[in-house]
Amino acid sequence: MEYLQITGAVMVLLGAIVLLIAAIGLLRMPDSYLRVQVGTKASTAGVALIMLGLALIMPSWFGKLFIILLFVMMTNPLSSNVLMRAAHRNGHPMSSKTVVDQLAEDEKTT
Amino acid sequence: MNDIVLSLLSISGIIMLLAMVLTFVRFMLGPSLIDRVIAFDVLTVGSLGLMGLIALTENRQIYLDVNIIYGLLSFVAVIIVGKYLRKTL
């Protein structure tokens, strides 16, 4: 029982560190496209780790925590995809080190 | 909960607060609207984790319901900004 709680606390700590990595990536990336890639993936993984850790600490809350986890993992990639597709259609500038833009090539051929 | 679990949880709360402060810096100085919306998204997702942690330490399950509604509202906000940028709303 006690080991289960310590494992949950370590998972919450790992999730917090992943959120910190997401914040540092948001500060350091040169471009909006790279920023949304870092922010969405890392923050989704961080919240998933935090919710699983909280469910290990308090097992009677597993239902609601699992609903939050499922909701974040469904909606977070979807919303960032919609946002960046709209930005790409408006001609949002890329970083000068970008070498390939496959979405523009796809829209040109179809 | 014993002392080890409580100290680990407080350390992770401090780390999450630091992450949200760094994200808020990007929110303040982001050059375009897109950067600010991305930073807003990361801020709300980070505060989902922080609110879950506060619900555990205060031992009140009602905060998790607030958490669900908060995530739903942040999703709808980002989707509406995306649709507004495509000018099809």
N, CA and C atoms of all chains as a GROMACS GRO file, in nm:
protein
  597
    1MET      N    1   0.083  -0.121   0.000
    1MET     CA    2   0.000   0.000   0.000
    1MET      C    3   0.086   0.125   0.000
    2GLU      N    4   0.186   0.124   0.089
    2GLU     CA    5   0.274   0.239   0.098
    2GLU      C    6   0.362   0.253  -0.026
    3TYR      N    7   0.408   0.136  -0.077
    3TYR     CA    8   0.491   0.141  -0.197
    3TYR      C    9   0.413   0.193  -0.316
    4LEU      N   10   0.283   0.159  -0.319
    4LEU     CA   11   0.198   0.209  -0.428
    4LEU      C   12   0.190   0.360  -0.423
    5GLN      N   13   0.176   0.416  -0.302
    5GLN     CA   14   0.168   0.563  -0.290
    5GLN      C   15   0.300   0.630  -0.328
    6ILE      N   16   0.412   0.568  -0.289
    6ILE     CA   17   0.541   0.629  -0.324
    6ILE      C   18   0.562   0.623  -0.476
    7THR      N   19   0.519   0.512  -0.539
    7THR     CA   20   0.529   0.503  -0.685
    7THR      C   21   0.445   0.611  -0.752
    8GLY      N   22   0.325   0.635  -0.697
    8GLY     CA   23   0.240   0.741  -0.753
    8GLY      C   24   0.302   0.878  -0.738
    9ALA      N   25   0.366   0.903  -0.623
    9ALA     CA   26   0.429   1.034  -0.602
    9ALA      C   27   0.546   1.053  -0.697
   10VAL      N   28   0.622   0.945  -0.723
   10VAL     CA   29   0.734   0.956  -0.817
   10VAL      C   30   0.682   0.982  -0.959
   11MET      N   31   0.565   0.921  -0.992
   11MET     CA   32   0.509   0.948  -1.124
   11MET      C   33   0.461   1.092  -1.137
   12VAL      N   34   0.405   1.148  -1.028
   12VAL     CA   35   0.365   1.290  -1.031
   12VAL      C   36   0.488   1.379  -1.050
   13LEU      N   37   0.598   1.342  -0.983
   13LEU     CA   38   0.721   1.421  -0.997
   13LEU      C   39   0.773   1.415  -1.140
   14LEU      N   40   0.768   1.295  -1.203
   14LEU     CA   41   0.812   1.283  -1.342
   14LEU      C   42   0.724   1.366  -1.435
   15GLY      N   43   0.593   1.367  -1.409
   15GLY     CA   44   0.504   1.449  -1.491
   15GLY      C   45   0.534   1.597  -1.477
   16ALA      N   46   0.567   1.641  -1.354
   16ALA     CA   47   0.602   1.782  -1.334
   16ALA      C   48   0.729   1.816  -1.408
   17ILE      N   49   0.826   1.724  -1.410
   17ILE     CA   50   0.952   1.750  -1.482
   17ILE      C   51   0.925   1.758  -1.633
   18VAL      N   52   0.833   1.674  -1.683
   18VAL     CA   53   0.801   1.679  -1.826
   18VAL      C   54   0.733   1.812  -1.860
   19LEU      N   55   0.647   1.862  -1.769
   19LEU     CA   56   0.586   1.994  -1.793
   19LEU      C   57   0.692   2.104  -1.793
   20LEU      N   58   0.793   2.091  -1.706
   20LEU     CA   59   0.901   2.190  -1.705
   20LEU      C   60   0.979   2.186  -1.835
   21ILE      N   61   1.001   2.064  -1.890
   21ILE     CA   62   1.071   2.052  -2.019
   21ILE      C   63   0.989   2.117  -2.130
   22ALA      N   64   0.855   2.102  -2.122
   22ALA     CA   65   0.768   2.167  -2.221
   22ALA      C   66   0.783   2.318  -2.215
   23ALA      N   67   0.789   2.374  -2.093
   23ALA     CA   68   0.801   2.519  -2.079
   23ALA      C   69   0.935   2.568  -2.132
   24ILE      N   70   1.044   2.494  -2.103
   24ILE     CA   71   1.176   2.534  -2.152
   24ILE      C   72   1.180   2.527  -2.305
   25GLY      N   73   1.115   2.423  -2.362
   25GLY     CA   74   1.109   2.412  -2.507
   25GLY      C   75   1.032   2.526  -2.569
   26LEU      N   76   0.923   2.569  -2.503
   26LEU     CA   77   0.848   2.684  -2.553
   26LEU      C   78   0.934   2.809  -2.555
   27LEU      N   79   1.023   2.823  -2.456
   27LEU     CA   80   1.107   2.942  -2.455
   27LEU      C   81   1.218   2.936  -2.558
   28ARG      N   82   1.270   2.816  -2.589
   28ARG     CA   83   1.392   2.809  -2.668
   28ARG      C   84   1.369   2.788  -2.817
   29MET      N   85   1.251   2.737  -2.857
   29MET     CA   86   1.233   2.703  -2.998
   29MET      C   87   1.219   2.830  -3.083
   30PRO      N   88   1.270   2.828  -3.206
   30PRO     CA   89   1.275   2.952  -3.285
   30PRO      C   90   1.148   2.983  -3.364
   31ASP      N   91   1.047   2.896  -3.361
   31ASP     CA   92   0.944   2.900  -3.464
   31ASP      C   93   0.811   2.856  -3.402
   32SER      N   94   0.698   2.904  -3.453
   32SER     CA   95   0.570   2.865  -3.396
   32SER      C   96   0.540   2.717  -3.416
   33TYR      N   97   0.581   2.663  -3.531
   33TYR     CA   98   0.553   2.521  -3.559
   33TYR      C   99   0.631   2.431  -3.465
   34LEU      N  100   0.757   2.464  -3.441
   34LEU     CA  101   0.836   2.385  -3.346
   34LEU      C  102   0.782   2.403  -3.204
   35ARG      N  103   0.734   2.524  -3.173
   35ARG     CA  104   0.681   2.548  -3.039
   35ARG      C  105   0.556   2.466  -3.013
   36VAL      N  106   0.468   2.457  -3.113
   36VAL     CA  107   0.346   2.380  -3.087
   36VAL      C  108   0.377   2.231  -3.080
   37GLN      N  109   0.479   2.187  -3.152
   37GLN     CA  110   0.517   2.046  -3.142
   37GLN      C  111   0.568   2.014  -3.003
   38VAL      N  112   0.658   2.097  -2.950
   38VAL     CA  113   0.710   2.073  -2.815
   38VAL      C  114   0.599   2.083  -2.710
   39GLY      N  115   0.520   2.193  -2.720
   39GLY     CA  116   0.421   2.218  -2.616
   39GLY      C  117   0.314   2.112  -2.609
   40THR      N  118   0.259   2.071  -2.723
   40THR     CA  119   0.148   1.977  -2.719
   40THR      C  120   0.192   1.839  -2.672
   41LYS      N  121   0.299   1.786  -2.733
   41LYS     CA  122   0.338   1.649  -2.697
   41LYS      C  123   0.381   1.640  -2.552
   42ALA      N  124   0.468   1.733  -2.509
   42ALA     CA  125   0.522   1.722  -2.374
   42ALA      C  126   0.416   1.750  -2.269
   43SER      N  127   0.324   1.847  -2.296
   43SER     CA  128   0.226   1.875  -2.193
   43SER      C  129   0.123   1.763  -2.184
   44THR      N  130   0.090   1.697  -2.297
   44THR     CA  131  -0.002   1.583  -2.289
   44THR      C  132   0.060   1.468  -2.210
   45ALA      N  133   0.188   1.440  -2.236
   45ALA     CA  134   0.255   1.333  -2.161
   45ALA      C  135   0.265   1.367  -2.014
   46GLY      N  136   0.293   1.495  -1.983
   46GLY     CA  137   0.304   1.534  -1.842
   46GLY      C  138   0.175   1.519  -1.767
   47VAL      N  139   0.063   1.564  -1.829
   47VAL     CA  140  -0.066   1.551  -1.759
   47VAL      C  141  -0.106   1.405  -1.746
   48ALA      N  142  -0.072   1.321  -1.846
   48ALA     CA  143  -0.104   1.178  -1.835
   48ALA      C  144  -0.029   1.116  -1.718
   49LEU      N  145   0.101   1.150  -1.704
   49LEU     CA  146   0.178   1.096  -1.591
   49LEU      C  147   0.123   1.144  -1.458
   50ILE      N  148   0.085   1.274  -1.451
   50ILE     CA  149   0.035   1.328  -1.324
   50ILE      C  150  -0.096   1.260  -1.286
   51MET      N  151  -0.187   1.243  -1.382
   51MET     CA  152  -0.317   1.183  -1.349
   51MET      C  153  -0.301   1.037  -1.309
   52LEU      N  154  -0.212   0.962  -1.378
   52LEU     CA  155  -0.191   0.822  -1.338
   52LEU      C  156  -0.129   0.813  -1.199
   53GLY      N  157  -0.038   0.906  -1.168
   53GLY     CA  158   0.022   0.905  -1.035
   53GLY      C  159  -0.079   0.937  -0.926
   54LEU      N  160  -0.168   1.036  -0.954
   54LEU     CA  161  -0.272   1.069  -0.855
   54LEU      C  162  -0.367   0.952  -0.835
   55ALA      N  163  -0.395   0.878  -0.945
   55ALA     CA  164  -0.484   0.762  -0.932
   55ALA      C  165  -0.416   0.651  -0.852
   56LEU      N  166  -0.282   0.641  -0.858
   56LEU     CA  167  -0.214   0.542  -0.774
   56LEU      C  168  -0.216   0.584  -0.627
   57ILE      N  169  -0.207   0.716  -0.600
   57ILE     CA  170  -0.208   0.760  -0.460
   57ILE      C  171  -0.348   0.743  -0.401
   58MET      N  172  -0.452   0.785  -0.477
   58MET     CA  173  -0.590   0.781  -0.426
   58MET      C  174  -0.675   0.694  -0.519
   59PRO      N  175  -0.679   0.562  -0.499
   59PRO     CA  176  -0.742   0.474  -0.598
   59PRO      C  177  -0.893   0.492  -0.611
   60SER      N  178  -0.959   0.555  -0.512
   60SER     CA  179  -1.105   0.570  -0.524
   60SER      C  180  -1.142   0.683  -0.619
   61TRP      N  181  -1.045   0.764  -0.662
   61TRP     CA  182  -1.072   0.871  -0.757
   61TRP      C  183  -1.040   0.831  -0.900
   62PHE      N  184  -1.022   0.701  -0.923
   62PHE     CA  185  -0.968   0.659  -1.052
   62PHE      C  186  -1.060   0.698  -1.169
   63GLY      N  187  -1.194   0.694  -1.146
   63GLY     CA  188  -1.288   0.721  -1.254
   63GLY      C  189  -1.274   0.861  -1.311
   64LYS      N  190  -1.281   0.960  -1.222
   64LYS     CA  191  -1.275   1.099  -1.271
   64LYS      C  192  -1.137   1.133  -1.327
   65LEU      N  193  -1.032   1.082  -1.262
   65LEU     CA  194  -0.897   1.109  -1.314
   65LEU      C  195  -0.879   1.048  -1.452
   66PHE      N  196  -0.938   0.928  -1.472
   66PHE     CA  197  -0.926   0.864  -1.603
   66PHE      C  198  -1.006   0.939  -1.708
   67ILE      N  199  -1.119   0.999  -1.667
   67ILE     CA  200  -1.197   1.080  -1.762
   67ILE      C  201  -1.116   1.203  -1.805
   68ILE      N  202  -1.050   1.270  -1.708
   68ILE     CA  203  -0.967   1.387  -1.742
   68ILE      C  204  -0.853   1.346  -1.836
   69LEU      N  205  -0.788   1.233  -1.804
   69LEU     CA  206  -0.676   1.186  -1.886
   69LEU      C  207  -0.720   1.157  -2.029
   70LEU      N  208  -0.833   1.087  -2.042
   70LEU     CA  209  -0.884   1.052  -2.176
   70LEU      C  210  -0.922   1.177  -2.253
   71PHE      N  211  -0.982   1.274  -2.182
   71PHE     CA  212  -1.025   1.398  -2.248
   71PHE      C  213  -0.905   1.477  -2.299
   72VAL      N  214  -0.802   1.490  -2.214
   72VAL     CA  215  -0.683   1.565  -2.257
   72VAL      C  216  -0.614   1.495  -2.373
   73MET      N  217  -0.604   1.362  -2.368
   73MET     CA  218  -0.535   1.292  -2.476
   73MET      C  219  -0.616   1.292  -2.605
   74MET      N  220  -0.749   1.310  -2.598
   74MET     CA  221  -0.826   1.321  -2.721
   74MET      C  222  -0.821   1.462  -2.779
   75THR      N  223  -0.835   1.565  -2.694
   75THR     CA  224  -0.860   1.699  -2.746
   75THR      C  225  -0.735   1.781  -2.770
   76ASN      N  226  -0.624   1.755  -2.698
   76ASN     CA  227  -0.508   1.843  -2.708
   76ASN      C  228  -0.440   1.835  -2.846
   77PRO      N  229  -0.415   1.716  -2.904
   77PRO     CA  230  -0.358   1.713  -3.038
   77PRO      C  231  -0.453   1.768  -3.143
   78LEU      N  232  -0.583   1.746  -3.123
   78LEU     CA  233  -0.681   1.794  -3.220
   78LEU      C  234  -0.683   1.947  -3.227
   79SER      N  235  -0.682   2.012  -3.109
   79SER     CA  236  -0.691   2.158  -3.109
   79SER      C  237  -0.564   2.221  -3.167
   80SER      N  238  -0.447   2.164  -3.136
   80SER     CA  239  -0.324   2.224  -3.189
   80SER      C  240  -0.314   2.198  -3.339
   81ASN      N  241  -0.368   2.084  -3.387
   81ASN     CA  242  -0.368   2.059  -3.530
   81ASN      C  243  -0.454   2.160  -3.604
   82VAL      N  244  -0.573   2.189  -3.551
   82VAL     CA  245  -0.661   2.288  -3.613
   82VAL      C  246  -0.595   2.425  -3.616
   83LEU      N  247  -0.531   2.462  -3.503
   83LEU     CA  248  -0.469   2.595  -3.493
   83LEU      C  249  -0.355   2.610  -3.592
   84MET      N  250  -0.265   2.510  -3.600
   84MET     CA  251  -0.149   2.528  -3.687
   84MET      C  252  -0.185   2.512  -3.833
   85ARG      N  253  -0.291   2.435  -3.865
   85ARG     CA  254  -0.333   2.427  -4.004
   85ARG      C  255  -0.390   2.562  -4.050
   86ALA      N  256  -0.463   2.629  -3.960
   86ALA     CA  257  -0.512   2.762  -3.994
   86ALA      C  258  -0.397   2.861  -4.009
   87ALA      N  259  -0.295   2.849  -3.923
   87ALA     CA  260  -0.180   2.940  -3.933
   87ALA      C  261  -0.103   2.916  -4.062
   88HIS      N  262  -0.089   2.787  -4.102
   88HIS     CA  263  -0.018   2.756  -4.226
   88HIS      C  264  -0.094   2.807  -4.347
   89ARG      N  265  -0.226   2.799  -4.342
   89ARG     CA  266  -0.304   2.850  -4.455
   89ARG      C  267  -0.292   3.002  -4.465
   90ASN      N  268  -0.277   3.070  -4.349
   90ASN     CA  269  -0.261   3.215  -4.353
   90ASN      C  270  -0.120   3.258  -4.390
   91GLY      N  271  -0.028   3.163  -4.412
   91GLY     CA  272   0.108   3.200  -4.448
   91GLY      C  273   0.191   3.247  -4.331
   92HIS      N  274   0.174   3.181  -4.217
   92HIS     CA  275   0.256   3.216  -4.100
   92HIS      C  276   0.402   3.181  -4.130
   93PRO      N  277   0.497   3.271  -4.101
   93PRO     CA  278   0.636   3.246  -4.144
   93PRO      C  279   0.702   3.134  -4.066
   94MET      N  280   0.787   3.057  -4.137
   94MET     CA  281   0.863   2.951  -4.072
   94MET      C  282   1.002   3.001  -4.036
   95SER      N  283   1.074   2.917  -3.962
   95SER     CA  284   1.213   2.950  -3.931
   95SER      C  285   1.297   2.940  -4.058
   96SER      N  286   1.411   3.009  -4.060
   96SER     CA  287   1.493   3.011  -4.181
   96SER      C  288   1.568   2.879  -4.200
   97LYS      N  289   1.568   2.792  -4.097
   97LYS     CA  290   1.638   2.664  -4.110
   97LYS      C  291   1.547   2.553  -4.161
   98THR      N  292   1.419   2.584  -4.190
   98THR     CA  293   1.327   2.482  -4.238
   98THR      C  294   1.364   2.441  -4.379
   99VAL      N  295   1.370   2.307  -4.403
   99VAL     CA  296   1.413   2.262  -4.535
   99VAL      C  297   1.299   2.202  -4.615
  100VAL      N  298   1.192   2.150  -4.551
  100VAL     CA  299   1.086   2.086  -4.628
  100VAL      C  300   0.951   2.125  -4.568
  101ASP      N  301   0.852   2.145  -4.655
  101ASP     CA  302   0.716   2.181  -4.612
  101ASP      C  303   0.621   2.089  -4.687
  102GLN      N  304   0.588   1.974  -4.628
  102GLN     CA  305   0.511   1.874  -4.701
  102GLN      C  306   0.365   1.912  -4.713
  103LEU      N  307   0.313   1.993  -4.620
  103LEU     CA  308   0.172   2.032  -4.630
  103LEU      C  309   0.149   2.121  -4.751
  104ALA      N  310   0.245   2.213  -4.779
  104ALA     CA  311   0.232   2.300  -4.896
  104ALA      C  312   0.242   2.219  -5.025
  105GLU      N  313   0.330   2.116  -5.027
  105GLU     CA  314   0.342   2.031  -5.145
  105GLU      C  315   0.214   1.952  -5.168
  106ASP      N  316   0.153   1.903  -5.060
  106ASP     CA  317   0.028   1.828  -5.074
  106ASP      C  318  -0.084   1.917  -5.127
  107GLU      N  319  -0.091   2.039  -5.074
  107GLU     CA  320  -0.199   2.127  -5.120
  107GLU      C  321  -0.177   2.172  -5.264
  108LYS      N  322  -0.049   2.172  -5.309
  108LYS     CA  323  -0.022   2.211  -5.447
  108LYS      C  324  -0.065   2.101  -5.545
  109THR      N  325  -0.045   1.975  -5.507
  109THR     CA  326  -0.074   1.866  -5.600
  109THR      C  327  -0.222   1.836  -5.609
  110THR      N  328  -0.298   1.858  -5.502
  110THR     CA  329  -0.440   1.821  -5.506
  110THR      C  330  -0.526   1.937  -5.556
  111MET      N  331  -0.130   0.944   0.416
  111MET     CA  332  -0.009   0.977   0.340
  111MET      C  333   0.104   1.003   0.437
  112ASN      N  334   0.219   0.943   0.409
  112ASN     CA  335   0.332   0.966   0.498
  112ASN      C  336   0.417   1.082   0.449
  113ASP      N  337   0.531   1.101   0.513
  113ASP     CA  338   0.610   1.221   0.488
  113ASP      C  339   0.676   1.219   0.350
  114ILE      N  340   0.717   1.099   0.306
  114ILE     CA  341   0.788   1.091   0.178
  114ILE      C  342   0.695   1.134   0.064
  115VAL      N  343   0.570   1.083   0.069
  115VAL     CA  344   0.474   1.115  -0.037
  115VAL      C  345   0.443   1.265  -0.036
  116LEU      N  346   0.426   1.321   0.084
  116LEU     CA  347   0.394   1.464   0.092
  116LEU      C  348   0.508   1.551   0.041
  117SER      N  349   0.633   1.513   0.076
  117SER     CA  350   0.745   1.596   0.030
  117SER      C  351   0.763   1.584  -0.120
  118LEU      N  352   0.744   1.462  -0.176
  118LEU     CA  353   0.754   1.447  -0.322
  118LEU      C  354   0.646   1.529  -0.392
  119LEU      N  355   0.525   1.528  -0.336
  119LEU     CA  356   0.416   1.605  -0.398
  119LEU      C  357   0.442   1.754  -0.391
  120SER      N  358   0.501   1.803  -0.279
  120SER     CA  359   0.526   1.947  -0.272
  120SER      C  360   0.638   1.987  -0.366
  121ILE      N  361   0.739   1.901  -0.383
  121ILE     CA  362   0.847   1.931  -0.479
  121ILE      C  363   0.790   1.939  -0.621
  122SER      N  364   0.700   1.844  -0.654
  122SER     CA  365   0.645   1.846  -0.790
  122SER      C  366   0.552   1.967  -0.809
  123GLY      N  367   0.484   2.011  -0.703
  123GLY     CA  368   0.403   2.133  -0.714
  123GLY      C  369   0.489   2.255  -0.742
  124ILE      N  370   0.605   2.263  -0.676
  124ILE     CA  371   0.695   2.377  -0.699
  124ILE      C  372   0.748   2.374  -0.842
  125ILE      N  373   0.782   2.252  -0.892
  125ILE     CA  374   0.834   2.241  -1.030
  125ILE      C  375   0.726   2.282  -1.130
  126MET      N  376   0.599   2.244  -1.103
  126MET     CA  377   0.492   2.282  -1.196
  126MET      C  378   0.467   2.432  -1.194
  127LEU      N  379   0.479   2.493  -1.076
  127LEU     CA  380   0.466   2.640  -1.070
  127LEU      C  381   0.576   2.709  -1.151
  128LEU      N  382   0.699   2.656  -1.142
  128LEU     CA  383   0.811   2.712  -1.218
  128LEU      C  384   0.785   2.698  -1.368
  129ALA      N  385   0.732   2.582  -1.409
  129ALA     CA  386   0.701   2.559  -1.551
  129ALA      C  387   0.595   2.657  -1.599
  130MET      N  388   0.495   2.685  -1.513
  130MET     CA  389   0.390   2.777  -1.556
  130MET      C  390   0.442   2.920  -1.562
  131VAL      N  391   0.537   2.956  -1.475
  131VAL     CA  392   0.596   3.090  -1.484
  131VAL      C  393   0.675   3.106  -1.614
  132LEU      N  394   0.752   3.000  -1.652
  132LEU     CA  395   0.829   3.006  -1.778
  132LEU      C  396   0.735   3.015  -1.898
  133THR      N  397   0.622   2.940  -1.893
  133THR     CA  398   0.526   2.948  -2.003
  133THR      C  399   0.462   3.086  -2.010
  134PHE      N  400   0.444   3.149  -1.893
  134PHE     CA  401   0.384   3.282  -1.892
  134PHE      C  402   0.478   3.387  -1.952
  135VAL      N  403   0.610   3.363  -1.938
  135VAL     CA  404   0.706   3.452  -2.004
  135VAL      C  405   0.687   3.445  -2.155
  136ARG      N  406   0.673   3.324  -2.210
  136ARG     CA  407   0.647   3.310  -2.354
  136ARG      C  408   0.514   3.374  -2.391
  137PHE      N  409   0.415   3.362  -2.300
  137PHE     CA  410   0.284   3.423  -2.327
  137PHE      C  411   0.297   3.575  -2.335
  138MET      N  412   0.384   3.634  -2.252
  138MET     CA  413   0.397   3.779  -2.255
  138MET      C  414   0.473   3.827  -2.377
  139LEU      N  415   0.583   3.760  -2.416
  139LEU     CA  416   0.667   3.814  -2.523
  139LEU      C  417   0.654   3.740  -2.654
  140GLY      N  418   0.550   3.653  -2.669
  140GLY     CA  419   0.534   3.584  -2.796
  140GLY      C  420   0.514   3.682  -2.910
  141PRO      N  421   0.586   3.666  -3.023
  141PRO     CA  422   0.581   3.770  -3.126
  141PRO      C  423   0.446   3.778  -3.196
  142SER      N  424   0.378   3.665  -3.212
  142SER     CA  425   0.253   3.668  -3.288
  142SER      C  426   0.140   3.611  -3.205
  143LEU      N  427   0.020   3.615  -3.263
  143LEU     CA  428  -0.099   3.562  -3.194
  143LEU      C  429  -0.088   3.412  -3.172
  144ILE      N  430  -0.029   3.340  -3.269
  144ILE     CA  431  -0.020   3.195  -3.262
  144ILE      C  432   0.062   3.152  -3.139
  145ASP      N  433   0.173   3.223  -3.116
  145ASP     CA  434   0.257   3.189  -3.001
  145ASP      C  435   0.182   3.208  -2.870
  146ARG      N  436   0.104   3.316  -2.865
  146ARG     CA  437   0.027   3.340  -2.742
  146ARG      C  438  -0.079   3.233  -2.720
  147VAL      N  439  -0.143   3.187  -2.828
  147VAL     CA  440  -0.245   3.083  -2.811
  147VAL      C  441  -0.182   2.951  -2.770
  148ILE      N  442  -0.064   2.920  -2.826
  148ILE     CA  443   0.006   2.798  -2.785
  148ILE      C  444   0.043   2.805  -2.637
  149ALA      N  445   0.095   2.920  -2.594
  149ALA     CA  446   0.133   2.935  -2.453
  149ALA      C  447   0.011   2.926  -2.363
  150PHE      N  448  -0.103   2.978  -2.411
  150PHE     CA  449  -0.228   2.968  -2.334
  150PHE      C  450  -0.270   2.822  -2.318
  151ASP      N  451  -0.254   2.744  -2.426
  151ASP     CA  452  -0.290   2.602  -2.422
  151ASP      C  453  -0.203   2.528  -2.321
  152VAL      N  454  -0.073   2.553  -2.326
  152VAL     CA  455   0.017   2.485  -2.232
  152VAL      C  456  -0.011   2.531  -2.089
  153LEU      N  457  -0.047   2.659  -2.071
  153LEU     CA  458  -0.081   2.708  -1.936
  153LEU      C  459  -0.203   2.636  -1.881
  154THR      N  460  -0.307   2.618  -1.963
  154THR     CA  461  -0.428   2.553  -1.910
  154THR      C  462  -0.402   2.406  -1.882
  155VAL      N  463  -0.322   2.339  -1.968
  155VAL     CA  464  -0.294   2.198  -1.942
  155VAL      C  465  -0.210   2.183  -1.816
  156GLY      N  466  -0.113   2.275  -1.795
  156GLY     CA  467  -0.037   2.270  -1.671
  156GLY      C  468  -0.121   2.296  -1.549
  157SER      N  469  -0.218   2.388  -1.562
  157SER     CA  470  -0.303   2.414  -1.445
  157SER      C  471  -0.401   2.301  -1.420
  158LEU      N  472  -0.430   2.217  -1.523
  158LEU     CA  473  -0.508   2.095  -1.497
  158LEU      C  474  -0.432   2.004  -1.400
  159GLY      N  475  -0.303   1.984  -1.426
  159GLY     CA  476  -0.223   1.902  -1.336
  159GLY      C  477  -0.213   1.962  -1.197
  160LEU      N  478  -0.195   2.094  -1.192
  160LEU     CA  479  -0.180   2.161  -1.062
  160LEU      C  480  -0.310   2.153  -0.981
  161MET      N  481  -0.425   2.165  -1.051
  161MET     CA  482  -0.552   2.156  -0.980
  161MET      C  483  -0.578   2.015  -0.930
  162GLY      N  484  -0.534   1.913  -1.006
  162GLY     CA  485  -0.546   1.776  -0.955
  162GLY      C  486  -0.464   1.756  -0.830
  163LEU      N  487  -0.343   1.816  -0.830
  163LEU     CA  488  -0.256   1.806  -0.711
  163LEU      C  489  -0.319   1.875  -0.591
  164ILE      N  490  -0.379   1.993  -0.613
  164ILE     CA  491  -0.444   2.066  -0.503
  164ILE      C  492  -0.564   1.987  -0.452
  165ALA      N  493  -0.638   1.922  -0.543
  165ALA     CA  494  -0.752   1.839  -0.500
  165ALA      C  495  -0.705   1.725  -0.412
  166LEU      N  496  -0.587   1.670  -0.442
  166LEU     CA  497  -0.536   1.561  -0.358
  166LEU      C  498  -0.493   1.612  -0.221
  167THR      N  499  -0.422   1.725  -0.217
  167THR     CA  500  -0.373   1.770  -0.087
  167THR      C  501  -0.484   1.828   0.000
  168GLU      N  502  -0.587   1.888  -0.062
  168GLU     CA  503  -0.700   1.938   0.016
  168GLU      C  504  -0.801   1.827   0.046
  169ASN      N  505  -0.786   1.712  -0.024
  169ASN     CA  506  -0.875   1.596  -0.008
  169ASN      C  507  -1.021   1.631  -0.038
  170ARG      N  508  -1.043   1.704  -0.149
  170ARG     CA  509  -1.179   1.737  -0.190
  170ARG      C  510  -1.197   1.695  -0.336
  171GLN      N  511  -1.294   1.606  -0.357
  171GLN     CA  512  -1.311   1.550  -0.490
  171GLN      C  513  -1.381   1.646  -0.585
  172ILE      N  514  -1.446   1.750  -0.531
  172ILE     CA  515  -1.523   1.841  -0.615
  172ILE      C  516  -1.432   1.919  -0.710
  173TYR      N  517  -1.302   1.933  -0.674
  173TYR     CA  518  -1.209   2.006  -0.761
  173TYR      C  519  -1.187   1.934  -0.893
  174LEU      N  520  -1.204   1.802  -0.893
  174LEU     CA  521  -1.185   1.727  -1.018
  174LEU      C  522  -1.296   1.759  -1.118
  175ASP      N  523  -1.417   1.786  -1.070
  175ASP     CA  524  -1.525   1.826  -1.161
  175ASP      C  525  -1.494   1.962  -1.224
  176VAL      N  526  -1.441   2.053  -1.142
  176VAL     CA  527  -1.397   2.183  -1.194
  176VAL      C  528  -1.290   2.163  -1.302
  177ASN      N  529  -1.202   2.065  -1.278
  177ASN     CA  530  -1.094   2.033  -1.369
  177ASN      C  531  -1.146   1.990  -1.506
  178ILE      N  532  -1.249   1.904  -1.506
  178ILE     CA  533  -1.306   1.855  -1.632
  178ILE      C  534  -1.363   1.970  -1.713
  179ILE      N  535  -1.440   2.060  -1.646
  179ILE     CA  536  -1.502   2.172  -1.717
  179ILE      C  537  -1.396   2.269  -1.768
  180TYR      N  538  -1.289   2.285  -1.690
  180TYR     CA  539  -1.182   2.376  -1.730
  180TYR      C  540  -1.111   2.326  -1.856
  181GLY      N  541  -1.086   2.196  -1.862
  181GLY     CA  542  -1.024   2.139  -1.982
  181GLY      C  543  -1.114   2.153  -2.104
  182LEU      N  544  -1.244   2.132  -2.084
  182LEU     CA  545  -1.339   2.147  -2.194
  182LEU      C  546  -1.340   2.290  -2.247
  183LEU      N  547  -1.337   2.389  -2.155
  183LEU     CA  548  -1.340   2.529  -2.198
  183LEU      C  549  -1.212   2.568  -2.271
  184SER      N  550  -1.097   2.516  -2.228
  184SER     CA  551  -0.972   2.551  -2.297
  184SER      C  552  -0.970   2.492  -2.437
  185PHE      N  553  -1.023   2.368  -2.452
  185PHE     CA  554  -1.031   2.306  -2.585
  185PHE      C  555  -1.119   2.389  -2.678
  186VAL      N  556  -1.235   2.431  -2.629
  186VAL     CA  557  -1.326   2.509  -2.712
  186VAL      C  558  -1.264   2.644  -2.750
  187ALA      N  559  -1.188   2.704  -2.656
  187ALA     CA  560  -1.125   2.834  -2.685
  187ALA      C  561  -1.024   2.822  -2.797
  188VAL      N  562  -0.939   2.718  -2.793
  188VAL     CA  563  -0.837   2.704  -2.897
  188VAL      C  564  -0.901   2.673  -3.032
  189ILE      N  565  -1.007   2.589  -3.032
  189ILE     CA  566  -1.075   2.556  -3.156
  189ILE      C  567  -1.139   2.681  -3.216
  190ILE      N  568  -1.196   2.768  -3.132
  190ILE     CA  569  -1.261   2.889  -3.184
  190ILE      C  570  -1.158   2.984  -3.243
  191VAL      N  571  -1.039   2.995  -3.181
  191VAL     CA  572  -0.936   3.081  -3.239
  191VAL      C  573  -0.890   3.026  -3.374
  192GLY      N  574  -0.877   2.893  -3.384
  192GLY     CA  575  -0.838   2.834  -3.512
  192GLY      C  576  -0.940   2.858  -3.620
  193LYS      N  577  -1.068   2.842  -3.586
  193LYS     CA  578  -1.172   2.866  -3.686
  193LYS      C  579  -1.178   3.014  -3.725
  194TYR      N  580  -1.151   3.102  -3.628
  194TYR     CA  581  -1.150   3.245  -3.658
  194TYR      C  582  -1.036   3.282  -3.752
  195LEU      N  583  -0.921   3.216  -3.735
  195LEU     CA  584  -0.809   3.246  -3.824
  195LEU      C  585  -0.835   3.196  -3.966
  196ARG      N  586  -0.913   3.089  -3.981
  196ARG     CA  587  -0.945   3.042  -4.116
  196ARG      C  588  -1.059   3.120  -4.178
  197LYS      N  589  -1.118   3.212  -4.102
  197LYS     CA  590  -1.225   3.300  -4.150
  197LYS      C  591  -1.345   3.220  -4.203
  198THR      N  592  -1.375   3.108  -4.138
  198THR     CA  593  -1.491   3.030  -4.179
  198THR      C  594  -1.592   3.017  -4.066
  199LEU      N  595  -1.579   3.100  -3.962
  199LEU     CA  596  -1.672   3.087  -3.850
  199LEU      C  597  -1.806   3.151  -3.885
   0.00000   0.00000   0.00000
